[in-house]
């Protein structure tokens, strides 16, 4: 490599010796211009680097502020919400709006969410929050900020009080003989079971007989008594005898009647029309506690 450098230097020396004084002056001026241009580029790059460093510091401060805000907003307790629907927003498909007033939320692209909170509010979120909307699906439970309603985290189903209050058994196996204490009250128990069978079981298993006789079966049966007297077991035995799905629900949860019908439709899709009619009647009456 040293030999190559010696050859280059000798070649440049030969060029210089062959150049006239005017050519040398002209070449030196060209080199001076190139040096000035390079110095200008270096100065511009230094200014750009300085500006970039300032922007970087500014972004770091904004990131820190946003992290502090997120930490503050994520403080418990969350407001529990239920995903109702996930929408795909595409403003290009919509007609352009005239005038200066433009809704920025309507111009956003991507997925938006409709959720229902535990305070029975239905909220539309054009900005989902901290959870990837692709990981959400209708029916998911989420924790939202109680002021902005932004989704902060997903929650397991055990967080919902409705889960503890509701029990679904698609194929109960209990029998009337499983109810303890009935042997001590044979006459009364037989009469109670017979009435239960006539009111609940027969209208479901022999519907055509009731229609033929023109008998309108009762809408239900009210079992009452202190805990441990076999009310739930009798209901499960009825469900087993009729091949029905058993749905156990605590009384206060009747407010969530929409979720009850949703569970019913999920278990038996053929009941969707009946559930829609029932919900419509409840909404018309204006009182969700009134069940037809």
DRENVEXKE-401784 format. One record per residue (C-alpha): residue in three letters; x, y negated, z. Coordinates in steps of 0.02 Angstrom, whole numbers, plus 50000, padded with zeros to 5 digits. Last residue first. Example, Ala and Ser with C-alpha at 12.3 -4.5 7.8 and 13.67 -1.06 7.14 Angstrom:
<rs>
<r><residu>SER</residu><px>50684</px><py>50053</py><pz>50357</pz></r>
<r><residu>ALA</residu><px>50615</px><py>50225</py><pz>50390</pz></r>
</rs>
This chain:
<rs>
<r><residu>UNK</residu><px>45304</px><py>50501</py><pz>51513</pz></r>
<r><residu>UNK</residu><px>45454</px><py>50450</py><pz>51621</pz></r>
<r><residu>UNK</residu><px>45446</px><py>50280</py><pz>51705</pz></r>
<r><residu>UNK</residu><px>45617</px><py>50241</py><pz>51778</pz></r>
<r><residu>UNK</residu><px>45672</px><py>50155</py><pz>51617</pz></r>
<r><residu>UNK</residu><px>45537</px><py>50024</py><pz>51638</pz></r>
<r><residu>UNK</residu><px>45487</px><py>49919</py><pz>51489</pz></r>
<r><residu>UNK</residu><px>45343</px><py>50031</py><pz>51437</pz></r>
<r><residu>UNK</residu><px>45405</px><py>50018</py><pz>51259</pz></r>
<r><residu>UNK</residu><px>45581</px><py>50072</py><pz>51310</pz></r>
<r><residu>UNK</residu><px>45516</px><py>50227</py><pz>51397</pz></r>
<r><residu>UNK</residu><px>45406</px><py>50272</py><pz>51249</pz></r>
<r><residu>UNK</residu><px>45555</px><py>50253</py><pz>51130</pz></r>
<r><residu>UNK</residu><px>45663</px><py>50363</py><pz>51243</pz></r>
<r><residu>UNK</residu><px>45530</px><py>50499</py><pz>51240</pz></r>
<r><residu>UNK</residu><px>45509</px><py>50490</py><pz>51051</pz></r>
<r><residu>UNK</residu><px>45697</px><py>50501</py><pz>51022</pz></r>
<r><residu>UNK</residu><px>45710</px><py>50650</py><pz>51141</pz></r>
<r><residu>UNK</residu><px>45569</px><py>50742</py><pz>51052</pz></r>
<r><residu>UNK</residu><px>45650</px><py>50712</py><pz>50882</pz></r>
<r><residu>UNK</residu><px>45819</px><py>50771</py><pz>50947</pz></r>
<r><residu>UNK</residu><px>45750</px><py>50931</py><pz>51023</pz></r>
<r><residu>UNK</residu><px>45810</px><py>51041</py><pz>50879</pz></r>
<r><residu>UNK</residu><px>45989</px><py>50995</py><pz>50922</pz></r>
<r><residu>UNK</residu><px>45979</px><py>51103</py><pz>51080</pz></r>
<r><residu>UNK</residu><px>46128</px><py>51085</py><pz>51198</pz></r>
<r><residu>UNK</residu><px>46188</px><py>50920</py><pz>51125</pz></r>
<r><residu>UNK</residu><px>46007</px><py>50859</py><pz>51112</pz></r>
<r><residu>UNK</residu><px>45979</px><py>50893</py><pz>51297</pz></r>
<r><residu>UNK</residu><px>46141</px><py>50808</py><pz>51345</pz></r>
<r><residu>UNK</residu><px>46091</px><py>50653</py><pz>51247</pz></r>
<r><residu>UNK</residu><px>45919</px><py>50659</py><pz>51329</pz></r>
<r><residu>UNK</residu><px>46004</px><py>50652</py><pz>51498</pz></r>
<r><residu>UNK</residu><px>46123</px><py>50515</py><pz>51442</pz></r>
<r><residu>UNK</residu><px>45975</px><py>50406</py><pz>51394</pz></r>
<r><residu>UNK</residu><px>45889</px><py>50440</py><pz>51561</pz></r>
<r><residu>UNK</residu><px>46032</px><py>50363</py><pz>51659</pz></r>
<r><residu>UNK</residu><px>45910</px><py>50289</py><pz>51785</pz></r>
<r><residu>UNK</residu><px>45859</px><py>50468</py><pz>51824</pz></r>
<r><residu>UNK</residu><px>46031</px><py>50478</py><pz>51908</pz></r>
<r><residu>UNK</residu><px>45955</px><py>50425</py><pz>52074</pz></r>
<r><residu>UNK</residu><px>45861</px><py>50593</py><pz>52082</pz></r>
<r><residu>UNK</residu><px>46011</px><py>50708</py><pz>52060</pz></r>
<r><residu>UNK</residu><px>46009</px><py>50812</py><pz>51901</pz></r>
<r><residu>UNK</residu><px>46018</px><py>50999</py><pz>51873</pz></r>
<r><residu>UNK</residu><px>45996</px><py>51051</py><pz>51692</pz></r>
<r><residu>UNK</residu><px>45963</px><py>51236</py><pz>51661</pz></r>
<r><residu>UNK</residu><px>45958</px><py>51286</py><pz>51477</pz></r>
<r><residu>UNK</residu><px>45811</px><py>51399</py><pz>51437</pz></r>
<r><residu>UNK</residu><px>45799</px><py>51586</py><pz>51406</pz></r>
<r><residu>UNK</residu><px>45624</px><py>51581</py><pz>51484</pz></r>
<r><residu>UNK</residu><px>45662</px><py>51702</py><pz>51627</pz></r>
<r><residu>UNK</residu><px>45834</px><py>51626</py><pz>51656</pz></r>
<r><residu>UNK</residu><px>45763</px><py>51450</py><pz>51665</pz></r>
<r><residu>UNK</residu><px>45629</px><py>51507</py><pz>51787</pz></r>
<r><residu>UNK</residu><px>45761</px><py>51592</py><pz>51895</pz></r>
<r><residu>UNK</residu><px>45863</px><py>51432</py><pz>51892</pz></r>
<r><residu>UNK</residu><px>45712</px><py>51333</py><pz>51953</pz></r>
<r><residu>UNK</residu><px>45681</px><py>51460</py><pz>52091</pz></r>
<r><residu>UNK</residu><px>45864</px><py>51452</py><pz>52141</pz></r>
<r><residu>UNK</residu><px>45857</px><py>51262</py><pz>52149</pz></r>
<r><residu>UNK</residu><px>45707</px><py>51262</py><pz>52266</pz></r>
<r><residu>UNK</residu><px>45772</px><py>51404</py><pz>52376</pz></r>
<r><residu>UNK</residu><px>45742</px><py>51337</py><pz>52551</pz></r>
<r><residu>UNK</residu><px>45921</px><py>51279</py><pz>52578</pz></r>
<r><residu>UNK</residu><px>45888</px><py>51093</py><pz>52588</pz></r>
<r><residu>UNK</residu><px>45719</px><py>51040</py><pz>52659</pz></r>
<r><residu>UNK</residu><px>45561</px><py>51053</py><pz>52554</pz></r>
<r><residu>UNK</residu><px>45487</px><py>51002</py><pz>52389</pz></r>
<r><residu>UNK</residu><px>45458</px><py>51085</py><pz>52221</pz></r>
<r><residu>UNK</residu><px>45364</px><py>50976</py><pz>52096</pz></r>
<r><residu>UNK</residu><px>45304</px><py>51071</py><pz>51943</pz></r>
<r><residu>UNK</residu><px>45301</px><py>51014</py><pz>51763</pz></r>
<r><residu>UNK</residu><px>45202</px><py>50947</py><pz>51616</pz></r>
<r><residu>UNK</residu><px>45053</px><py>51057</py><pz>51653</pz></r>
<r><residu>UNK</residu><px>44986</px><py>51172</py><pz>51516</pz></r>
<r><residu>UNK</residu><px>44841</px><py>51115</py><pz>51406</pz></r>
<r><residu>UNK</residu><px>44723</px><py>51261</py><pz>51385</pz></r>
<r><residu>UNK</residu><px>44633</px><py>51277</py><pz>51218</pz></r>
<r><residu>UNK</residu><px>44619</px><py>51466</py><pz>51234</pz></r>
<r><residu>UNK</residu><px>44712</px><py>51495</py><pz>51070</pz></r>
<r><residu>UNK</residu><px>44838</px><py>51359</py><pz>51108</pz></r>
<r><residu>UNK</residu><px>44874</px><py>51433</py><pz>51279</pz></r>
<r><residu>UNK</residu><px>44895</px><py>51605</py><pz>51202</pz></r>
<r><residu>UNK</residu><px>45010</px><py>51537</py><pz>51066</pz></r>
<r><residu>UNK</residu><px>45130</px><py>51464</py><pz>51194</pz></r>
<r><residu>UNK</residu><px>45167</px><py>51633</py><pz>51269</pz></r>
<r><residu>UNK</residu><px>45350</px><py>51617</py><pz>51325</pz></r>
<r><residu>UNK</residu><px>45352</px><py>51429</py><pz>51356</pz></r>
<r><residu>UNK</residu><px>45177</px><py>51405</py><pz>51426</pz></r>
<r><residu>UNK</residu><px>45202</px><py>51570</py><pz>51523</pz></r>
<r><residu>UNK</residu><px>45360</px><py>51516</py><pz>51613</pz></r>
<r><residu>UNK</residu><px>45318</px><py>51344</py><pz>51682</pz></r>
<r><residu>UNK</residu><px>45143</px><py>51332</py><pz>51759</pz></r>
<r><residu>UNK</residu><px>45095</px><py>51516</py><pz>51762</pz></r>
<r><residu>UNK</residu><px>45268</px><py>51572</py><pz>51819</pz></r>
<r><residu>UNK</residu><px>45275</px><py>51439</py><pz>51955</pz></r>
<r><residu>UNK</residu><px>45101</px><py>51483</py><pz>52015</pz></r>
<r><residu>UNK</residu><px>45149</px><py>51667</py><pz>52023</pz></r>
<r><residu>UNK</residu><px>45312</px><py>51624</py><pz>52113</pz></r>
<r><residu>UNK</residu><px>45219</px><py>51523</py><pz>52244</pz></r>
<r><residu>UNK</residu><px>45086</px><py>51659</py><pz>52266</pz></r>
<r><residu>UNK</residu><px>45216</px><py>51794</py><pz>52282</pz></r>
<r><residu>UNK</residu><px>45312</px><py>51688</py><pz>52407</pz></r>
<r><residu>UNK</residu><px>45157</px><py>51655</py><pz>52513</pz></r>
<r><residu>UNK</residu><px>45109</px><py>51838</py><pz>52521</pz></r>
<r><residu>UNK</residu><px>45284</px><py>51901</py><pz>52552</pz></r>
<r><residu>UNK</residu><px>45337</px><py>51774</py><pz>52681</pz></r>
<r><residu>UNK</residu><px>45476</px><py>51867</py><pz>52772</pz></r>
<r><residu>UNK</residu><px>45531</px><py>51952</py><pz>52610</pz></r>
<r><residu>UNK</residu><px>45556</px><py>51780</py><pz>52533</pz></r>
<r><residu>UNK</residu><px>45698</px><py>51739</py><pz>52650</pz></r>
<r><residu>UNK</residu><px>45836</px><py>51736</py><pz>52521</pz></r>
<r><residu>UNK</residu><px>45803</px><py>51698</py><pz>52338</pz></r>
<r><residu>UNK</residu><px>45900</px><py>51824</py><pz>52234</pz></r>
<r><residu>UNK</residu><px>45741</px><py>51927</py><pz>52203</pz></r>
<r><residu>UNK</residu><px>45673</px><py>51784</py><pz>52098</pz></r>
<r><residu>UNK</residu><px>45815</px><py>51813</py><pz>51976</pz></r>
<r><residu>UNK</residu><px>45972</px><py>51712</py><pz>51936</pz></r>
<r><residu>UNK</residu><px>46066</px><py>51734</py><pz>51772</pz></r>
<r><residu>UNK</residu><px>46076</px><py>51555</py><pz>51706</pz></r>
<r><residu>UNK</residu><px>46125</px><py>51540</py><pz>51522</pz></r>
<r><residu>UNK</residu><px>46158</px><py>51361</py><pz>51464</pz></r>
<r><residu>UNK</residu><px>46205</px><py>51296</py><pz>51635</pz></r>
<r><residu>UNK</residu><px>46220</px><py>51107</py><pz>51646</pz></r>
<r><residu>UNK</residu><px>46253</px><py>51020</py><pz>51811</pz></r>
<r><residu>UNK</residu><px>46231</px><py>50833</py><pz>51837</pz></r>
<r><residu>UNK</residu><px>46267</px><py>50733</py><pz>51994</pz></r>
<r><residu>UNK</residu><px>46454</px><py>50766</py><pz>51997</pz></r>
<r><residu>UNK</residu><px>46471</px><py>50724</py><pz>51813</pz></r>
<r><residu>UNK</residu><px>46357</px><py>50572</py><pz>51829</pz></r>
<r><residu>UNK</residu><px>46479</px><py>50497</py><pz>51954</pz></r>
<r><residu>UNK</residu><px>46605</px><py>50476</py><pz>51813</pz></r>
<r><residu>UNK</residu><px>46788</px><py>50495</py><pz>51864</pz></r>
<r><residu>UNK</residu><px>46780</px><py>50682</py><pz>51837</pz></r>
<r><residu>UNK</residu><px>46762</px><py>50650</py><pz>51650</pz></r>
<r><residu>UNK</residu><px>46943</px><py>50598</py><pz>51637</pz></r>
<r><residu>UNK</residu><px>46973</px><py>50412</py><pz>51612</pz></r>
<r><residu>UNK</residu><px>47053</px><py>50320</py><pz>51467</pz></r>
<r><residu>UNK</residu><px>47146</px><py>50160</py><pz>51503</pz></r>
<r><residu>UNK</residu><px>47142</px><py>49971</py><pz>51484</pz></r>
<r><residu>UNK</residu><px>46994</px><py>49944</py><pz>51368</pz></r>
<r><residu>UNK</residu><px>46958</px><py>49758</py><pz>51357</pz></r>
<r><residu>UNK</residu><px>46797</px><py>49712</py><pz>51448</pz></r>
<r><residu>UNK</residu><px>46861</px><py>49532</py><pz>51467</pz></r>
<r><residu>UNK</residu><px>46803</px><py>49506</py><pz>51647</pz></r>
<r><residu>UNK</residu><px>46787</px><py>49678</py><pz>51727</pz></r>
<r><residu>UNK</residu><px>46934</px><py>49746</py><pz>51629</pz></r>
<r><residu>UNK</residu><px>46891</px><py>49916</py><pz>51558</pz></r>
<r><residu>UNK</residu><px>46921</px><py>50096</py><pz>51615</pz></r>
<r><residu>UNK</residu><px>46864</px><py>50221</py><pz>51485</pz></r>
<r><residu>UNK</residu><px>46748</px><py>50371</py><pz>51476</pz></r>
<r><residu>UNK</residu><px>46735</px><py>50453</py><pz>51306</pz></r>
<r><residu>UNK</residu><px>46561</px><py>50485</py><pz>51234</pz></r>
<r><residu>UNK</residu><px>46599</px><py>50422</py><pz>51060</pz></r>
<r><residu>UNK</residu><px>46781</px><py>50452</py><pz>51013</pz></r>
<r><residu>UNK</residu><px>46944</px><py>50367</py><pz>51058</pz></r>
<r><residu>UNK</residu><px>47120</px><py>50416</py><pz>51006</pz></r>
<r><residu>UNK</residu><px>47111</px><py>50318</py><pz>50843</pz></r>
<r><residu>UNK</residu><px>47063</px><py>50165</py><pz>50946</pz></r>
<r><residu>UNK</residu><px>47238</px><py>50164</py><pz>51024</pz></r>
<r><residu>UNK</residu><px>47214</px><py>50106</py><pz>51203</pz></r>
<r><residu>UNK</residu><px>47279</px><py>49939</py><pz>51266</pz></r>
<r><residu>UNK</residu><px>47131</px><py>49835</py><pz>51210</pz></r>
<r><residu>UNK</residu><px>46995</px><py>49867</py><pz>51081</pz></r>
<r><residu>UNK</residu><px>46991</px><py>49699</py><pz>50994</pz></r>
<r><residu>UNK</residu><px>46824</px><py>49675</py><pz>50904</pz></r>
<r><residu>UNK</residu><px>46743</px><py>49740</py><pz>51064</pz></r>
<r><residu>UNK</residu><px>46552</px><py>49747</py><pz>51064</pz></r>
<r><residu>UNK</residu><px>46478</px><py>49764</py><pz>51239</pz></r>
<r><residu>UNK</residu><px>46319</px><py>49851</py><pz>51299</pz></r>
<r><residu>UNK</residu><px>46287</px><py>49811</py><pz>51482</pz></r>
<r><residu>UNK</residu><px>46216</px><py>49941</py><pz>51601</pz></r>
<r><residu>UNK</residu><px>46330</px><py>49890</py><pz>51747</pz></r>
<r><residu>UNK</residu><px>46422</px><py>50056</py><pz>51721</pz></r>
<r><residu>UNK</residu><px>46475</px><py>49987</py><pz>51553</pz></r>
<r><residu>UNK</residu><px>46414</px><py>50033</py><pz>51379</pz></r>
<r><residu>UNK</residu><px>46539</px><py>50025</py><pz>51238</pz></r>
<r><residu>UNK</residu><px>46541</px><py>49972</py><pz>51055</pz></r>
<r><residu>UNK</residu><px>46715</px><py>49983</py><pz>50981</pz></r>
<r><residu>UNK</residu><px>46808</px><py>49905</py><pz>50836</pz></r>
<r><residu>UNK</residu><px>46926</px><py>49987</py><pz>50714</pz></r>
<r><residu>UNK</residu><px>47032</px><py>49896</py><pz>50587</pz></r>
<r><residu>UNK</residu><px>47024</px><py>49727</py><pz>50505</pz></r>
<r><residu>UNK</residu><px>46978</px><py>49564</py><pz>50588</pz></r>
<r><residu>UNK</residu><px>46883</px><py>49431</py><pz>50491</pz></r>
<r><residu>UNK</residu><px>46721</px><py>49452</py><pz>50589</pz></r>
<r><residu>UNK</residu><px>46814</px><py>49415</py><pz>50750</pz></r>
<r><residu>UNK</residu><px>46879</px><py>49252</py><pz>50676</pz></r>
<r><residu>UNK</residu><px>46703</px><py>49187</py><pz>50649</pz></r>
<r><residu>UNK</residu><px>46718</px><py>49052</py><pz>50516</pz></r>
<r><residu>UNK</residu><px>46647</px><py>48877</py><pz>50534</pz></r>
<r><residu>UNK</residu><px>46723</px><py>48769</py><pz>50396</pz></r>
<r><residu>UNK</residu><px>46593</px><py>48802</py><pz>50264</pz></r>
<r><residu>UNK</residu><px>46549</px><py>48947</py><pz>50152</pz></r>
<r><residu>UNK</residu><px>46565</px><py>49128</py><pz>50206</pz></r>
<r><residu>UNK</residu><px>46636</px><py>49258</py><pz>50089</pz></r>
<r><residu>UNK</residu><px>46527</px><py>49411</py><pz>50063</pz></r>
<r><residu>UNK</residu><px>46578</px><py>49567</py><pz>50155</pz></r>
<r><residu>UNK</residu><px>46681</px><py>49709</py><pz>50082</pz></r>
<r><residu>UNK</residu><px>46843</px><py>49615</py><pz>50110</pz></r>
<r><residu>UNK</residu><px>46800</px><py>49597</py><pz>50296</pz></r>
<r><residu>UNK</residu><px>46831</px><py>49784</py><pz>50327</pz></r>
<r><residu>UNK</residu><px>46787</px><py>49837</py><pz>50505</pz></r>
<r><residu>UNK</residu><px>46778</px><py>50022</py><pz>50547</pz></r>
<r><residu>UNK</residu><px>46660</px><py>50050</py><pz>50692</pz></r>
<r><residu>UNK</residu><px>46674</px><py>50164</py><pz>50844</pz></r>
<r><residu>UNK</residu><px>46512</px><py>50197</py><pz>50939</pz></r>
<r><residu>UNK</residu><px>46448</px><py>50222</py><pz>51115</pz></r>
<r><residu>UNK</residu><px>46610</px><py>50234</py><pz>51215</pz></r>
<r><residu>UNK</residu><px>46564</px><py>50240</py><pz>51401</pz></r>
<r><residu>UNK</residu><px>46630</px><py>50112</py><pz>51522</pz></r>
<r><residu>UNK</residu><px>46694</px><py>50111</py><pz>51700</pz></r>
<r><residu>UNK</residu><px>46745</px><py>49941</py><pz>51769</pz></r>
<r><residu>UNK</residu><px>46918</px><py>49962</py><pz>51837</pz></r>
<r><residu>UNK</residu><px>46962</px><py>49937</py><pz>52019</pz></r>
<r><residu>UNK</residu><px>47107</px><py>49925</py><pz>52008</pz></r>
<r><residu>UNK</residu><px>47242</px><py>49811</py><pz>51939</pz></r>
<r><residu>UNK</residu><px>47263</px><py>49829</py><pz>51752</pz></r>
<r><residu>UNK</residu><px>47226</px><py>49645</py><pz>51721</pz></r>
<r><residu>UNK</residu><px>47372</px><py>49589</py><pz>51831</pz></r>
<r><residu>UNK</residu><px>47493</px><py>49712</py><pz>51751</pz></r>
<r><residu>UNK</residu><px>47434</px><py>49658</py><pz>51579</pz></r>
<r><residu>UNK</residu><px>47458</px><py>49475</py><pz>51626</pz></r>
<r><residu>UNK</residu><px>47633</px><py>49511</py><pz>51693</pz></r>
<r><residu>UNK</residu><px>47675</px><py>49606</py><pz>51534</pz></r>
<r><residu>UNK</residu><px>47608</px><py>49462</py><pz>51431</pz></r>
<r><residu>UNK</residu><px>47718</px><py>49337</py><pz>51525</pz></r>
<r><residu>UNK</residu><px>47871</px><py>49449</py><pz>51504</pz></r>
<r><residu>UNK</residu><px>47836</px><py>49469</py><pz>51319</pz></r>
<r><residu>UNK</residu><px>47814</px><py>49281</py><pz>51302</pz></r>
<r><residu>UNK</residu><px>47980</px><py>49250</py><pz>51391</pz></r>
<r><residu>UNK</residu><px>48067</px><py>49377</py><pz>51279</pz></r>
<r><residu>UNK</residu><px>47989</px><py>49296</py><pz>51127</pz></r>
<r><residu>UNK</residu><px>48059</px><py>49126</py><pz>51179</pz></r>
<r><residu>UNK</residu><px>48231</px><py>49201</py><pz>51209</pz></r>
<r><residu>UNK</residu><px>48225</px><py>49280</py><pz>51036</pz></r>
<r><residu>UNK</residu><px>48167</px><py>49117</py><pz>50959</pz></r>
<r><residu>UNK</residu><px>48317</px><py>49027</py><pz>51036</pz></r>
<r><residu>UNK</residu><px>48434</px><py>49164</py><pz>50975</pz></r>
<r><residu>UNK</residu><px>48360</px><py>49152</py><pz>50801</pz></r>
<r><residu>UNK</residu><px>48386</px><py>48963</py><pz>50800</pz></r>
<r><residu>UNK</residu><px>48568</px><py>48984</py><pz>50852</pz></r>
<r><residu>UNK</residu><px>48595</px><py>49117</py><pz>50719</pz></r>
<r><residu>UNK</residu><px>48516</px><py>49006</py><pz>50587</pz></r>
<r><residu>UNK</residu><px>48627</px><py>48860</py><pz>50641</pz></r>
<r><residu>UNK</residu><px>48780</px><py>48973</py><pz>50633</pz></r>
<r><residu>UNK</residu><px>48726</px><py>49039</py><pz>50463</pz></r>
<r><residu>UNK</residu><px>48705</px><py>48861</py><pz>50397</pz></r>
<r><residu>UNK</residu><px>48879</px><py>48814</py><pz>50461</pz></r>
<r><residu>UNK</residu><px>48954</px><py>48969</py><pz>50381</pz></r>
<r><residu>UNK</residu><px>48868</px><py>48929</py><pz>50217</pz></r>
<r><residu>UNK</residu><px>48936</px><py>48752</py><pz>50223</pz></r>
<r><residu>UNK</residu><px>49110</px><py>48818</py><pz>50260</pz></r>
<r><residu>UNK</residu><px>49093</px><py>48935</py><pz>50111</pz></r>
<r><residu>UNK</residu><px>49044</px><py>48789</py><pz>49999</pz></r>
<r><residu>UNK</residu><px>49192</px><py>48685</py><pz>50061</pz></r>
<r><residu>UNK</residu><px>49311</px><py>48831</py><pz>50030</pz></r>
<r><residu>UNK</residu><px>49239</px><py>48856</py><pz>49855</pz></r>
<r><residu>UNK</residu><px>49264</px><py>48671</py><pz>49817</pz></r>
<r><residu>UNK</residu><px>49445</px><py>48677</py><pz>49881</pz></r>
<r><residu>UNK</residu><px>49478</px><py>48831</py><pz>49773</pz></r>
<r><residu>UNK</residu><px>49411</px><py>48742</py><pz>49620</pz></r>
<r><residu>UNK</residu><px>49521</px><py>48591</py><pz>49659</pz></r>
<r><residu>UNK</residu><px>49673</px><py>48705</py><pz>49676</pz></r>
<r><residu>UNK</residu><px>49635</px><py>48783</py><pz>49507</pz></r>
<r><residu>UNK</residu><px>49624</px><py>48612</py><pz>49422</pz></r>
<r><residu>UNK</residu><px>49788</px><py>48555</py><pz>49500</pz></r>
<r><residu>UNK</residu><px>49873</px><py>48718</py><pz>49445</pz></r>
<r><residu>UNK</residu><px>49804</px><py>48700</py><pz>49270</pz></r>
<r><residu>UNK</residu><px>49867</px><py>48521</py><pz>49260</pz></r>
<r><residu>UNK</residu><px>50041</px><py>48576</py><pz>49319</pz></r>
<r><residu>UNK</residu><px>50050</px><py>48706</py><pz>49182</pz></r>
<r><residu>UNK</residu><px>50025</px><py>48888</py><pz>49217</pz></r>
<r><residu>UNK</residu><px>50155</px><py>49023</py><pz>49169</pz></r>
<r><residu>UNK</residu><px>50249</px><py>49007</py><pz>49332</pz></r>
<r><residu>UNK</residu><px>50087</px><py>49021</py><pz>49428</pz></r>
<r><residu>UNK</residu><px>50034</px><py>49176</py><pz>49334</pz></r>
<r><residu>UNK</residu><px>50204</px><py>49260</py><pz>49363</pz></r>
<r><residu>UNK</residu><px>50193</px><py>49219</py><pz>49547</pz></r>
<r><residu>UNK</residu><px>50019</px><py>49295</py><pz>49551</pz></r>
<r><residu>UNK</residu><px>50087</px><py>49456</py><pz>49472</pz></r>
<r><residu>UNK</residu><px>50233</px><py>49459</py><pz>49594</pz></r>
<r><residu>UNK</residu><px>50112</px><py>49443</py><pz>49737</pz></r>
<r><residu>UNK</residu><px>50004</px><py>49582</py><pz>49668</pz></r>
<r><residu>UNK</residu><px>50156</px><py>49697</py><pz>49644</pz></r>
<r><residu>UNK</residu><px>50215</px><py>49665</py><pz>49822</pz></r>
<r><residu>UNK</residu><px>50041</px><py>49703</py><pz>49885</pz></r>
<r><residu>UNK</residu><px>50039</px><py>49868</py><pz>49788</pz></r>
<r><residu>UNK</residu><px>50209</px><py>49917</py><pz>49860</pz></r>
<r><residu>UNK</residu><px>50146</px><py>49885</py><pz>50036</pz></r>
<r><residu>UNK</residu><px>50000</px><py>50000</py><pz>50000</pz></r>
</rs>
